[in-house]
Amino acid sequence: MAQLNRMFDAERPFPPGDYQVVVVGSGPGGLQLAYALERLGVKHAVLSADDGPGGMFRKWPLYQRLLSWTKPYAASGPGTRRFERSDWNSLVADEPENRSLQAQHMDKTSYFPARSEMEANLRDFAERTSIRVRYGCRWESTARVDDGSPMRFALTTSDGVYRARIALFAVGVAEPWSPNIPGIEFTHHYADVRAPEYYAGKRVFIIGKRNSGFELASGLLPWAKTLTLASPSPAKISVVTKTLVGVRARYVQPFEDNAIGGGCNIMDAAIERVSRTADGLVVALRRTADGEMVQVAADEVINATGFVCPLLDLPGLGVRTFGQNRVPAQTPWWESATVPGIGFAGTITQGAPSLGKYGVPPNSGAVQGHRYNARILARRIATSEFGIAEDHPRVDPGHFAQLLLREASESPELWHQRGYLARAFAISRDTGIRDRGVIPVTAFLDEPGGEGVALTMETDGTGAVFPVLYVRSGGSVTEHKLPDSDIADYAGIEHQKGANSALAPLGISA
């Protein structure tokens, strides 16, 4: 009987009860957070309604490979930090053998993994690093605990009640959302799209001109008789904007088909209503340019109008949200801005503030960005909530400038989260230069007093990428932009001069 109980506990860990931290979700955000909490020694439980790891990658994207790429044979080699700049899909680990796992699950015919390859990568990471999750346990509601105990929250699940001091939600932006358009009931959402052969020979209308809409259009081009994509604003292509904002270059085929009159129509128009007729469906549109009404006949209408965060009753507890996606408002540390003790991981961390220079947002909506957010959040919880000591190694002043420039050239955290994450250092006469690791740059800028330096990588409207040093001295912060580099190497003479000039007020020079 004891052996059977041990086997059951291994398959169904974390029974209902009291924990320091409860994590909800087993997608990449939840897995990365669980990995970091375990390595830091924070006692936690991980709960997931799914049957296994992977989150949204267990079912999406529908037709196409991922938008995020992994180059299996990048020059720096798997397992190195620099390789992470060429690997947008692996989770990050302390052990070299557990890094860069995505490349091992790819057939090498494309550097964009298939959905099944991404799921295999996440499953492999969970198995290799012994991440325990209570699968098949659905989070149902949340309440405050007001009995004077250290526990702040009670999470009711399909398996029972979990009480926790800290509740962390890595549930994605995964709940389908449809606009309030008359006749929307005659459409079906991206989440409910059928196999492509279902649309063979049909007139297909897609509401929405963002990545999900163009993903569907790309997948249906060989099948549909005609395709129409419409939304009020023009679609922007990422290669034109020189950022990841806009329709990714992989989905340009519908644009080409539209340009040559091949049967794909891309319209800037607001959808007024969808009506059913004897011959199928009719979509009434109002053109953005002139306000004229247009009607388009269709056999199928798909609304690729996005998703919202499945937060259940958290807004009722005071968790403030914003935007169409109902993303929680967050501190720079990915904690709820309105309810202490609640935090977020994964795609939801796009709700934290950034510098927002030139309108360039962080990459927190994707794995290559939020994997670093999760590690930083775990470290903050360990130190600020549970008193686990954090190591701040001393840095030799004579090599400080070189360290900064090497980090600019190699750091995957700063490269993927430009203008959002920073390598920070505290400087004092008594303790010298201390390495604080990677933190949100806005947190550094908002800190009161004390001398310090933060290094970020930033980009501007031209697509140039360059290091920026923020130096806090004498009660104020100065910003120092270093030269960009066509080959992403920031150790040149001009960079060294710029770094030394920026550090001079602190009495530091190479």
VEXLO-862254 format. One record per residue (C-alpha): residue in one letter; x, z, y; residue number from 1. Coordinates in steps of 0.1 Angstrom, whole numbers, padded with zeros to 4 digits. Layout:
<torpa 'a',<X,Z,Y>,NUM>
...
! end
This chain:
<torpa 'm',<0000,0000,0000>,1>
<torpa 'a',<0028,0008,0024>,2>
<torpa 'q',<0044,-0026,0018>,3>
<torpa 'l',<0011,-0043,0025>,4>
<torpa 'n',<0007,-0024,0057>,5>
<torpa 'r',<0042,-0035,0068>,6>
<torpa 'm',<0034,-0071,0060>,7>
<torpa 'f',<0002,-0068,0080>,8>
<torpa 'd',<0020,-0053,0110>,9>
<torpa 'a',<0046,-0081,0109>,10>
<torpa 'e',<0018,-0107,0111>,11>
<torpa 'r',<-0004,-0088,0135>,12>
<torpa 'p',<0019,-0067,0157>,13>
<torpa 'f',<0008,-0047,0187>,14>
<torpa 'p',<-0024,-0030,0176>,15>
<torpa 'p',<-0047,-0017,0204>,16>
<torpa 'g',<-0033,0013,0222>,17>
<torpa 'd',<-0010,0023,0251>,18>
<torpa 'y',<0019,0002,0262>,19>
<torpa 'q',<0043,0000,0292>,20>
<torpa 'v',<0035,-0037,0297>,21>
<torpa 'v',<0009,-0060,0283>,22>
<torpa 'v',<0015,-0098,0285>,23>
<torpa 'v',<-0014,-0122,0280>,24>
<torpa 'g',<-0005,-0157,0268>,25>
<torpa 's',<0019,-0174,0244>,26>
<torpa 'g',<0027,-0206,0263>,27>
<torpa 'p',<0062,-0212,0277>,28>
<torpa 'g',<0056,-0186,0305>,29>
<torpa 'g',<0045,-0159,0281>,30>
<torpa 'l',<0072,-0166,0256>,31>
<torpa 'q',<0099,-0166,0283>,32>
<torpa 'l',<0086,-0133,0297>,33>
<torpa 'a',<0084,-0117,0263>,34>
<torpa 'y',<0119,-0127,0255>,35>
<torpa 'a',<0133,-0112,0287>,36>
<torpa 'l',<0113,-0080,0284>,37>
<torpa 'e',<0126,-0075,0249>,38>
<torpa 'r',<0162,-0080,0259>,39>
<torpa 'l',<0158,-0055,0288>,40>
<torpa 'g',<0143,-0028,0265>,41>
<torpa 'v',<0109,-0027,0281>,42>
<torpa 'k',<0082,-0017,0256>,43>
<torpa 'h',<0055,-0043,0257>,44>
<torpa 'a',<0027,-0061,0238>,45>
<torpa 'v',<0021,-0098,0238>,46>
<torpa 'l',<-0015,-0110,0232>,47>
<torpa 's',<-0028,-0145,0227>,48>
<torpa 'a',<-0061,-0161,0218>,49>
<torpa 'd',<-0042,-0190,0202>,50>
<torpa 'd',<-0032,-0192,0165>,51>
<torpa 'g',<0005,-0199,0174>,52>
<torpa 'p',<0029,-0204,0202>,53>
<torpa 'g',<0028,-0233,0227>,54>
<torpa 'g',<-0001,-0228,0251>,55>
<torpa 'm',<-0014,-0260,0266>,56>
<torpa 'f',<0012,-0280,0247>,57>
<torpa 'r',<-0008,-0274,0215>,58>
<torpa 'k',<-0033,-0300,0228>,59>
<torpa 'w',<-0021,-0317,0260>,60>
<torpa 'p',<-0011,-0342,0274>,61>
<torpa 'l',<-0036,-0365,0256>,62>
<torpa 'y',<-0021,-0399,0253>,63>
<torpa 'q',<0014,-0399,0269>,64>
<torpa 'r',<0047,-0382,0264>,65>
<torpa 'l',<0055,-0353,0288>,66>
<torpa 'l',<0064,-0360,0324>,67>
<torpa 's',<0094,-0336,0321>,68>
<torpa 'w',<0125,-0349,0305>,69>
<torpa 't',<0153,-0337,0283>,70>
<torpa 'k',<0185,-0358,0280>,71>
<torpa 'p',<0198,-0350,0245>,72>
<torpa 'y',<0233,-0363,0252>,73>
<torpa 'a',<0239,-0351,0288>,74>
<torpa 'a',<0276,-0349,0297>,75>
<torpa 's',<0278,-0311,0299>,76>
<torpa 'g',<0266,-0305,0263>,77>
<torpa 'p',<0237,-0284,0249>,78>
<torpa 'g',<0240,-0247,0253>,79>
<torpa 't',<0257,-0247,0287>,80>
<torpa 'r',<0241,-0237,0319>,81>
<torpa 'r',<0247,-0270,0335>,82>
<torpa 'f',<0230,-0288,0306>,83>
<torpa 'e',<0198,-0270,0317>,84>
<torpa 'r',<0197,-0293,0347>,85>
<torpa 's',<0192,-0322,0323>,86>
<torpa 'd',<0168,-0303,0300>,87>
<torpa 'w',<0135,-0295,0317>,88>
<torpa 'n',<0117,-0284,0286>,89>
<torpa 's',<0137,-0257,0267>,90>
<torpa 'l',<0133,-0220,0274>,91>
<torpa 'v',<0164,-0201,0284>,92>
<torpa 'a',<0182,-0175,0263>,93>
<torpa 'd',<0212,-0153,0265>,94>
<torpa 'e',<0225,-0165,0231>,95>
<torpa 'p',<0241,-0201,0233>,96>
<torpa 'e',<0226,-0209,0199>,97>
<torpa 'n',<0191,-0204,0212>,98>
<torpa 'r',<0194,-0226,0243>,99>
<torpa 's',<0187,-0263,0246>,100>
<torpa 'l',<0163,-0264,0216>,101>
<torpa 'q',<0142,-0293,0228>,102>
<torpa 'a',<0168,-0319,0221>,103>
<torpa 'q',<0169,-0308,0184>,104>
<torpa 'h',<0132,-0317,0181>,105>
<torpa 'm',<0133,-0352,0197>,106>
<torpa 'd',<0135,-0386,0179>,107>
<torpa 'k',<0157,-0399,0207>,108>
<torpa 't',<0136,-0429,0214>,109>
<torpa 's',<0127,-0415,0248>,110>
<torpa 'y',<0140,-0387,0269>,111>
<torpa 'f',<0104,-0376,0275>,112>
<torpa 'p',<0094,-0355,0246>,113>
<torpa 'a',<0062,-0361,0228>,114>
<torpa 'r',<0036,-0333,0229>,115>
<torpa 's',<0042,-0325,0193>,116>
<torpa 'e',<0080,-0323,0200>,117>
<torpa 'm',<0074,-0299,0229>,118>
<torpa 'e',<0052,-0277,0207>,119>
<torpa 'a',<0079,-0277,0180>,120>
<torpa 'n',<0105,-0267,0206>,121>
<torpa 'l',<0084,-0237,0217>,122>
<torpa 'r',<0076,-0226,0182>,123>
<torpa 'd',<0113,-0228,0172>,124>
<torpa 'f',<0123,-0207,0202>,125>
<torpa 'a',<0097,-0180,0193>,126>
<torpa 'e',<0109,-0179,0157>,127>
<torpa 'r',<0147,-0179,0164>,128>
<torpa 't',<0144,-0152,0190>,129>
<torpa 's',<0120,-0131,0170>,130>
<torpa 'i',<0093,-0130,0197>,131>
<torpa 'r',<0063,-0111,0183>,132>
<torpa 'v',<0028,-0120,0194>,133>
<torpa 'r',<-0006,-0108,0183>,134>
<torpa 'y',<-0022,-0142,0178>,135>
<torpa 'g',<-0060,-0146,0176>,136>
<torpa 'c',<-0065,-0117,0200>,137>
<torpa 'r',<-0087,-0129,0229>,138>
<torpa 'w',<-0085,-0111,0263>,139>
<torpa 'e',<-0121,-0105,0274>,140>
<torpa 's',<-0121,-0082,0305>,141>
<torpa 't',<-0100,-0058,0326>,142>
<torpa 'a',<-0107,-0024,0342>,143>
<torpa 'r',<-0088,0002,0361>,144>
<torpa 'v',<-0077,0034,0345>,145>
<torpa 'd',<-0084,0064,0368>,146>
<torpa 'd',<-0077,0094,0345>,147>
<torpa 'g',<-0044,0104,0361>,148>
<torpa 's',<-0023,0088,0334>,149>
<torpa 'p',<0006,0064,0341>,150>
<torpa 'm',<-0017,0037,0327>,151>
<torpa 'r',<-0032,0015,0354>,152>
<torpa 'f',<-0053,-0010,0335>,153>
<torpa 'a',<-0074,-0012,0304>,154>
<torpa 'l',<-0077,-0047,0288>,155>
<torpa 't',<-0106,-0052,0265>,156>
<torpa 't',<-0098,-0078,0238>,157>
<torpa 's',<-0115,-0091,0207>,158>
<torpa 'd',<-0093,-0067,0187>,159>
<torpa 'g',<-0098,-0036,0209>,160>
<torpa 'v',<-0087,-0019,0241>,161>
<torpa 'y',<-0051,-0021,0254>,162>
<torpa 'r',<-0040,0003,0282>,163>
<torpa 'a',<-0009,-0006,0302>,164>
<torpa 'r',<0010,0004,0333>,165>
<torpa 'i',<0017,-0032,0341>,166>
<torpa 'a',<-0005,-0062,0331>,167>
<torpa 'l',<0011,-0096,0332>,168>
<torpa 'f',<-0009,-0128,0328>,169>
<torpa 'a',<0006,-0161,0316>,170>
<torpa 'v',<-0027,-0179,0310>,171>
<torpa 'g',<-0019,-0212,0328>,172>
<torpa 'v',<-0041,-0233,0350>,173>
<torpa 'a',<-0061,-0243,0320>,174>
<torpa 'e',<-0098,-0240,0327>,175>
<torpa 'p',<-0114,-0274,0334>,176>
<torpa 'w',<-0128,-0278,0368>,177>
<torpa 's',<-0154,-0304,0380>,178>
<torpa 'p',<-0165,-0311,0415>,179>
<torpa 'n',<-0201,-0305,0426>,180>
<torpa 'i',<-0211,-0342,0427>,181>
<torpa 'p',<-0247,-0353,0419>,182>
<torpa 'g',<-0247,-0367,0384>,183>
<torpa 'i',<-0214,-0350,0373>,184>
<torpa 'e',<-0232,-0341,0341>,185>
<torpa 'f',<-0231,-0378,0331>,186>
<torpa 't',<-0193,-0376,0331>,187>
<torpa 'h',<-0168,-0359,0308>,188>
<torpa 'h',<-0137,-0340,0318>,189>
<torpa 'y',<-0101,-0349,0310>,190>
<torpa 'a',<-0101,-0319,0286>,191>
<torpa 'd',<-0129,-0337,0266>,192>
<torpa 'v',<-0115,-0372,0265>,193>
<torpa 'r',<-0119,-0390,0232>,194>
<torpa 'a',<-0093,-0410,0212>,195>
<torpa 'p',<-0083,-0442,0231>,196>
<torpa 'e',<-0100,-0465,0206>,197>
<torpa 'y',<-0134,-0450,0216>,198>
<torpa 'y',<-0130,-0468,0250>,199>
<torpa 'a',<-0122,-0502,0235>,200>
<torpa 'g',<-0140,-0529,0254>,201>
<torpa 'k',<-0157,-0505,0278>,202>
<torpa 'r',<-0158,-0502,0316>,203>
<torpa 'v',<-0141,-0469,0324>,204>
<torpa 'f',<-0142,-0452,0357>,205>
<torpa 'i',<-0118,-0423,0364>,206>
<torpa 'i',<-0125,-0398,0392>,207>
<torpa 'g',<-0091,-0386,0405>,208>
<torpa 'k',<-0058,-0403,0414>,209>
<torpa 'r',<-0032,-0376,0405>,210>
<torpa 'n',<-0010,-0375,0374>,211>
<torpa 's',<-0038,-0368,0349>,212>
<torpa 'g',<-0059,-0397,0362>,213>
<torpa 'f',<-0029,-0421,0360>,214>
<torpa 'e',<-0019,-0407,0326>,215>
<torpa 'l',<-0054,-0416,0313>,216>
<torpa 'a',<-0052,-0450,0330>,217>
<torpa 's',<-0018,-0458,0314>,218>
<torpa 'g',<-0031,-0448,0280>,219>
<torpa 'l',<-0063,-0468,0283>,220>
<torpa 'l',<-0049,-0500,0298>,221>
<torpa 'p',<-0047,-0517,0263>,222>
<torpa 'w',<-0082,-0506,0254>,223>
<torpa 'a',<-0106,-0506,0283>,224>
<torpa 'k',<-0123,-0538,0295>,225>
<torpa 't',<-0119,-0526,0331>,226>
<torpa 'l',<-0105,-0494,0347>,227>
<torpa 't',<-0113,-0480,0381>,228>
<torpa 'l',<-0096,-0450,0397>,229>
<torpa 'a',<-0110,-0435,0429>,230>
<torpa 's',<-0105,-0405,0452>,231>
<torpa 'p',<-0107,-0402,0490>,232>
<torpa 's',<-0069,-0401,0496>,233>
<torpa 'p',<-0042,-0427,0488>,234>
<torpa 'a',<-0021,-0419,0457>,235>
<torpa 'k',<0016,-0412,0465>,236>
<torpa 'i',<0043,-0423,0440>,237>
<torpa 's',<0070,-0397,0434>,238>
<torpa 'v',<0099,-0422,0437>,239>
<torpa 'v',<0087,-0431,0472>,240>
<torpa 't',<0084,-0395,0484>,241>
<torpa 'k',<0118,-0387,0466>,242>
<torpa 't',<0103,-0354,0453>,243>
<torpa 'l',<0081,-0345,0423>,244>
<torpa 'v',<0051,-0345,0446>,245>
<torpa 'g',<0029,-0375,0438>,246>
<torpa 'v',<0022,-0397,0408>,247>
<torpa 'r',<0053,-0398,0386>,248>
<torpa 'a',<0071,-0430,0382>,249>
<torpa 'r',<0062,-0431,0345>,250>
<torpa 'y',<0026,-0439,0355>,251>
<torpa 'v',<0032,-0470,0377>,252>
<torpa 'q',<0017,-0495,0352>,253>
<torpa 'p',<-0018,-0491,0366>,254>
<torpa 'f',<-0005,-0498,0401>,255>
<torpa 'e',<0011,-0530,0388>,256>
<torpa 'd',<-0020,-0540,0370>,257>
<torpa 'n',<-0040,-0534,0402>,258>
<torpa 'a',<-0016,-0555,0422>,259>
<torpa 'i',<-0018,-0585,0399>,260>
<torpa 'g',<-0056,-0583,0394>,261>
<torpa 'g',<-0054,-0575,0358>,262>
<torpa 'g',<-0086,-0553,0357>,263>
<torpa 'c',<-0074,-0520,0370>,264>
<torpa 'n',<-0088,-0511,0404>,265>
<torpa 'i',<-0074,-0483,0425>,266>
<torpa 'm',<-0097,-0473,0453>,267>
<torpa 'd',<-0095,-0449,0482>,268>
<torpa 'a',<-0131,-0437,0483>,269>
<torpa 'a',<-0152,-0405,0480>,270>
<torpa 'i',<-0175,-0403,0450>,271>
<torpa 'e',<-0211,-0397,0463>,272>
<torpa 'r',<-0230,-0396,0430>,273>
<torpa 'v',<-0231,-0408,0394>,274>
<torpa 's',<-0264,-0423,0381>,275>
<torpa 'r',<-0276,-0434,0347>,276>
<torpa 't',<-0292,-0468,0344>,277>
<torpa 'a',<-0305,-0489,0315>,278>
<torpa 'd',<-0271,-0507,0314>,279>
<torpa 'g',<-0249,-0476,0315>,280>
<torpa 'l',<-0237,-0456,0346>,281>
<torpa 'v',<-0233,-0465,0382>,282>
<torpa 'v',<-0208,-0447,0405>,283>
<torpa 'a',<-0217,-0447,0442>,284>
<torpa 'l',<-0186,-0446,0465>,285>
<torpa 'r',<-0180,-0443,0502>,286>
<torpa 'r',<-0148,-0461,0512>,287>
<torpa 't',<-0123,-0440,0531>,288>
<torpa 'a',<-0112,-0469,0554>,289>
<torpa 'd',<-0146,-0480,0568>,290>
<torpa 'g',<-0172,-0456,0554>,291>
<torpa 'e',<-0190,-0485,0536>,292>
<torpa 'm',<-0209,-0478,0504>,293>
<torpa 'v',<-0198,-0494,0472>,294>
<torpa 'q',<-0213,-0493,0437>,295>
<torpa 'v',<-0192,-0496,0405>,296>
<torpa 'a',<-0208,-0500,0371>,297>
<torpa 'a',<-0193,-0482,0342>,298>
<torpa 'd',<-0198,-0474,0305>,299>
<torpa 'e',<-0178,-0441,0307>,300>
<torpa 'v',<-0169,-0419,0337>,301>
<torpa 'i',<-0141,-0394,0332>,302>
<torpa 'n',<-0134,-0367,0358>,303>
<torpa 'a',<-0097,-0361,0360>,304>
<torpa 't',<-0103,-0335,0387>,305>
<torpa 'g',<-0080,-0308,0375>,306>
<torpa 'f',<-0081,-0272,0362>,307>
<torpa 'v',<-0084,-0237,0376>,308>
<torpa 'c',<-0068,-0204,0365>,309>
<torpa 'p',<-0089,-0186,0338>,310>
<torpa 'l',<-0086,-0152,0355>,311>
<torpa 'l',<-0119,-0138,0341>,312>
<torpa 'd',<-0128,-0107,0360>,313>
<torpa 'l',<-0094,-0102,0378>,314>
<torpa 'p',<-0109,-0113,0412>,315>
<torpa 'g',<-0134,-0085,0408>,316>
<torpa 'l',<-0105,-0060,0406>,317>
<torpa 'g',<-0093,-0074,0439>,318>
<torpa 'v',<-0069,-0101,0428>,319>
<torpa 'r',<-0071,-0126,0457>,320>
<torpa 't',<-0069,-0163,0449>,321>
<torpa 'f',<-0066,-0195,0470>,322>
<torpa 'g',<-0071,-0232,0468>,323>
<torpa 'q',<-0091,-0254,0445>,324>
<torpa 'n',<-0071,-0242,0414>,325>
<torpa 'r',<-0079,-0205,0422>,326>
<torpa 'v',<-0042,-0196,0419>,327>
<torpa 'p',<-0036,-0159,0426>,328>
<torpa 'a',<-0020,-0150,0459>,329>
<torpa 'q',<0014,-0135,0450>,330>
<torpa 't',<0044,-0117,0465>,331>
<torpa 'p',<0078,-0134,0463>,332>
<torpa 'w',<0083,-0115,0430>,333>
<torpa 'w',<0052,-0131,0413>,334>
<torpa 'e',<0031,-0099,0416>,335>
<torpa 's',<-0005,-0099,0428>,336>
<torpa 'a',<-0004,-0097,0466>,337>
<torpa 't',<-0035,-0075,0465>,338>
<torpa 'v',<-0034,-0054,0433>,339>
<torpa 'p',<-0002,-0035,0424>,340>
<torpa 'g',<0007,-0035,0388>,341>
<torpa 'i',<-0006,-0070,0381>,342>
<torpa 'g',<0018,-0099,0378>,343>
<torpa 'f',<0020,-0135,0366>,344>
<torpa 'a',<0042,-0158,0346>,345>
<torpa 'g',<0042,-0195,0338>,346>
<torpa 't',<0024,-0222,0358>,347>
<torpa 'i',<0005,-0196,0378>,348>
<torpa 't',<0037,-0186,0396>,349>
<torpa 'q',<0032,-0216,0419>,350>
<torpa 'g',<0011,-0192,0440>,351>
<torpa 'a',<0042,-0173,0452>,352>
<torpa 'p',<0055,-0182,0487>,353>
<torpa 's',<0084,-0205,0493>,354>
<torpa 'l',<0103,-0216,0524>,355>
<torpa 'g',<0084,-0249,0522>,356>
<torpa 'k',<0109,-0269,0543>,357>
<torpa 'y',<0100,-0305,0547>,358>
<torpa 'g',<0068,-0299,0527>,359>
<torpa 'v',<0088,-0296,0494>,360>
<torpa 'p',<0072,-0271,0471>,361>
<torpa 'p',<0090,-0252,0442>,362>
<torpa 'n',<0089,-0264,0406>,363>
<torpa 's',<0070,-0233,0394>,364>
<torpa 'g',<0042,-0254,0381>,365>
<torpa 'a',<0065,-0267,0354>,366>
<torpa 'v',<0087,-0252,0327>,367>
<torpa 'q',<0120,-0261,0343>,368>
<torpa 'g',<0110,-0239,0373>,369>
<torpa 'h',<0089,-0211,0360>,370>
<torpa 'r',<0112,-0202,0331>,371>
<torpa 'y',<0136,-0187,0357>,372>
<torpa 'n',<0108,-0169,0375>,373>
<torpa 'a',<0098,-0151,0343>,374>
<torpa 'r',<0133,-0138,0337>,375>
<torpa 'i',<0136,-0125,0373>,376>
<torpa 'l',<0102,-0108,0371>,377>
<torpa 'a',<0111,-0091,0339>,378>
<torpa 'r',<0143,-0078,0354>,379>
<torpa 'r',<0124,-0065,0385>,380>
<torpa 'i',<0098,-0047,0363>,381>
<torpa 'a',<0126,-0031,0342>,382>
<torpa 't',<0144,-0018,0373>,383>
<torpa 's',<0117,-0009,0397>,384>
<torpa 'e',<0090,0004,0373>,385>
<torpa 'f',<0110,0019,0344>,386>
<torpa 'g',<0143,0028,0359>,387>
<torpa 'i',<0164,0006,0336>,388>
<torpa 'a',<0198,0002,0353>,389>
<torpa 'e',<0208,-0032,0365>,390>
<torpa 'd',<0244,-0043,0366>,391>
<torpa 'h',<0258,-0057,0399>,392>
<torpa 'p',<0294,-0068,0391>,393>
<torpa 'r',<0320,-0067,0418>,394>
<torpa 'v',<0332,-0100,0432>,395>
<torpa 'd',<0368,-0106,0443>,396>
<torpa 'p',<0366,-0115,0481>,397>
<torpa 'g',<0395,-0139,0477>,398>
<torpa 'h',<0375,-0161,0453>,399>
<torpa 'f',<0340,-0156,0468>,400>
<torpa 'a',<0338,-0189,0485>,401>
<torpa 'q',<0349,-0208,0454>,402>
<torpa 'l',<0323,-0188,0433>,403>
<torpa 'l',<0296,-0199,0457>,404>
<torpa 'l',<0306,-0236,0456>,405>
<torpa 'r',<0309,-0235,0418>,406>
<torpa 'e',<0274,-0220,0416>,407>
<torpa 'a',<0261,-0248,0439>,408>
<torpa 's',<0275,-0274,0415>,409>
<torpa 'e',<0264,-0258,0383>,410>
<torpa 's',<0235,-0234,0387>,411>
<torpa 'p',<0203,-0247,0370>,412>
<torpa 'e',<0182,-0220,0386>,413>
<torpa 'l',<0191,-0232,0421>,414>
<torpa 'w',<0189,-0269,0412>,415>
<torpa 'h',<0154,-0267,0397>,416>
<torpa 'q',<0140,-0242,0423>,417>
<torpa 'r',<0154,-0257,0455>,418>
<torpa 'g',<0147,-0236,0486>,419>
<torpa 'y',<0130,-0211,0464>,420>
<torpa 'l',<0155,-0192,0443>,421>
<torpa 'a',<0189,-0179,0456>,422>
<torpa 'r',<0221,-0164,0442>,423>
<torpa 'a',<0223,-0132,0462>,424>
<torpa 'f',<0252,-0109,0470>,425>
<torpa 'a',<0252,-0075,0487>,426>
<torpa 'i',<0282,-0067,0509>,427>
<torpa 's',<0294,-0033,0521>,428>
<torpa 'r',<0326,-0017,0533>,429>
<torpa 'd',<0323,0010,0506>,430>
<torpa 't',<0314,-0011,0475>,431>
<torpa 'g',<0327,-0045,0485>,432>
<torpa 'i',<0309,-0076,0473>,433>
<torpa 'r',<0283,-0071,0446>,434>
<torpa 'd',<0266,-0099,0426>,435>
<torpa 'r',<0228,-0094,0427>,436>
<torpa 'g',<0220,-0124,0405>,437>
<torpa 'v',<0192,-0148,0412>,438>
<torpa 'i',<0163,-0137,0433>,439>
<torpa 'p',<0136,-0154,0455>,440>
<torpa 'v',<0152,-0165,0487>,441>
<torpa 't',<0122,-0153,0507>,442>
<torpa 'a',<0127,-0118,0493>,443>
<torpa 'f',<0163,-0119,0506>,444>
<torpa 'l',<0152,-0131,0540>,445>
<torpa 'd',<0126,-0104,0543>,446>
<torpa 'e',<0149,-0075,0533>,447>
<torpa 'p',<0156,-0049,0561>,448>
<torpa 'g',<0192,-0045,0571>,449>
<torpa 'g',<0224,-0045,0551>,450>
<torpa 'e',<0249,-0073,0550>,451>
<torpa 'g',<0246,-0100,0524>,452>
<torpa 'v',<0248,-0136,0514>,453>
<torpa 'a',<0223,-0158,0496>,454>
<torpa 'l',<0230,-0193,0483>,455>
<torpa 't',<0202,-0219,0478>,456>
<torpa 'm',<0201,-0256,0471>,457>
<torpa 'e',<0178,-0275,0494>,458>
<torpa 't',<0165,-0310,0500>,459>
<torpa 'd',<0152,-0328,0530>,460>
<torpa 'g',<0129,-0357,0537>,461>
<torpa 't',<0157,-0382,0529>,462>
<torpa 'g',<0162,-0370,0494>,463>
<torpa 'a',<0196,-0355,0501>,464>
<torpa 'v',<0205,-0323,0482>,465>
<torpa 'f',<0228,-0298,0497>,466>
<torpa 'p',<0238,-0261,0496>,467>
<torpa 'v',<0226,-0237,0522>,468>
<torpa 'l',<0241,-0202,0529>,469>
<torpa 'y',<0220,-0175,0545>,470>
<torpa 'v',<0243,-0148,0559>,471>
<torpa 'r',<0229,-0115,0570>,472>
<torpa 's',<0252,-0097,0594>,473>
<torpa 'g',<0246,-0074,0623>,474>
<torpa 'g',<0209,-0072,0617>,475>
<torpa 's',<0202,-0109,0618>,476>
<torpa 'v',<0203,-0138,0594>,477>
<torpa 't',<0220,-0171,0601>,478>
<torpa 'e',<0216,-0203,0582>,479>
<torpa 'h',<0245,-0226,0573>,480>
<torpa 'k',<0239,-0260,0558>,481>
<torpa 'l',<0268,-0275,0538>,482>
<torpa 'p',<0273,-0312,0533>,483>
<torpa 'd',<0254,-0330,0506>,484>
<torpa 's',<0271,-0349,0477>,485>
<torpa 'd',<0263,-0381,0460>,486>
<torpa 'i',<0276,-0368,0427>,487>
<torpa 'a',<0263,-0332,0429>,488>
<torpa 'd',<0298,-0318,0432>,489>
<torpa 'y',<0300,-0293,0461>,490>
<torpa 'a',<0336,-0282,0458>,491>
<torpa 'g',<0352,-0306,0482>,492>
<torpa 'i',<0373,-0298,0513>,493>
<torpa 'e',<0344,-0301,0537>,494>
<torpa 'h',<0323,-0277,0515>,495>
<torpa 'q',<0351,-0252,0514>,496>
<torpa 'k',<0355,-0254,0552>,497>
<torpa 'g',<0318,-0249,0556>,498>
<torpa 'a',<0316,-0219,0533>,499>
<torpa 'n',<0346,-0202,0549>,500>
<torpa 's',<0331,-0207,0584>,501>
<torpa 'a',<0297,-0192,0572>,502>
<torpa 'l',<0315,-0162,0557>,503>
<torpa 'a',<0338,-0155,0587>,504>
<torpa 'p',<0314,-0131,0605>,505>
<torpa 'l',<0316,-0109,0573>,506>
<torpa 'g',<0354,-0108,0574>,507>
<torpa 'i',<0356,-0129,0542>,508>
<torpa 's',<0378,-0159,0538>,509>
<torpa 'a',<0394,-0177,0509>,510>
! end
